[in-house]
Amino acid sequence: MFGRMLKLRLLNAVAPVYFFTATVVTFILHFGFFLPTIFSPSPGEVPSTASLHAVAFLFLMFNALGNYVRTVRHPAESAEDPAVIPVCSPECSDRIDAHYLLNGRHFCKLCKKVILRRDHHCFFTGNCIGNRNMRYFIMFCVYTSCTCLYCLVLGVAFLTVEYSISFENPLTFLTLLPLFVVIMLYVWLGIGLVCAGFCCQQVLLVARGQTWCQLQRGTLVESRSPWRSNLRDVFGTRWGLGLVLPVQTVETCSDDTDDPKPHAE
């Protein structure tokens, strides 16, 4: 168990560095190579198309990074930490990285904090996702996925324009593996698909009024509210504003300790 916890702590430190490194590289490739090459204006022509793509890219990155920061700055920790953290029982499924407490609380061994309605621990943000930062995490996944897939399209266009490469043959990528840009295409594709999958999973869980921890424990939740109300609890009444700006759209409530009544599956 000690070896696995060491690996988790190492991953918790490396994942944010990987994310920010990929972000910096994406900025450099986009403004240093993609836009100047794909949308190089003719003499005397106003680079309107390049400007539109630059604005679109900055909008996506602003929302992705803005929601990332809010996910980190609005942790789901409880204000009432218990004096003694109980030892996890042998049958507890969360014994590796978290202890399950009462009233929907978990003690995360990586965060070293008690988390309200803990869903999971995100290594890219370095903290737990729970009731207070779930909306920011979902929107972070949405905009990260959109940014990666957008850069993937521009990357393919860049290789087509710069090297006159045709991608009609599906084996073309295999002949371009030494190129750094192609490696980044795989990175964007992987991150984009993973974030899209996370987003769909979290929205479904939120709509059901359930968390990933409860799903792992094999418990179903008798939600006291319909799915519309569950979504509104997370996204707030100003959810439309939250779709385009990384701002708070729901009022925080101190009474976040109630856990919906579960029953064994």
Number of C-alpha atoms within 10 A of each C-alpha: 9 8 8 11 14 12 12 16 17 12 15 20 15 14 16 16 14 11 14 13 11 15 15 11 11 19 16 12 17 20 14 11 14 23 19 14 17 18 16 13 14 8 6 6 8 10 14 11 14 19 13 11 16 14 12 14 18 14 15 21 21 16 24 24 17 18 28 23 16 20 27 18 12 16 19 24 26 18 11 10 13 12 6 6 13 11 10 15 11 8 8 12 16 18 16 16 20 24 21 24 17 10 14 19 22 27 24 23 15 19 17 12 20 25 31 27 28 26 24 18 19 15 19 18 21 19 24 28 28 25 23 24 22 23 29 28 24 25 25 26 26 23 27 27 26 21 23 26 19 18 23 21 13 19 22 18 19 23 19 14 15 13 9 10 14 13 13 7 7 8 9 12 15 9 9 14 12 10 10 9 18 19 14 19 20 15 14 25 18 15 19 24 17 14 21 18 14 17 20 13 13 20 17 15 19 24 19 21 23 23 23 17 20 17 14 11 15 13 16 18 18 13 16 12 14 11 16 11 16 20 21 16 20 23 24 19 14 13 18 11 14 20 15 14 17 21 16 18 21 17 12 12 8 8 6 16 17 12 16 17 13 14 10 8 9
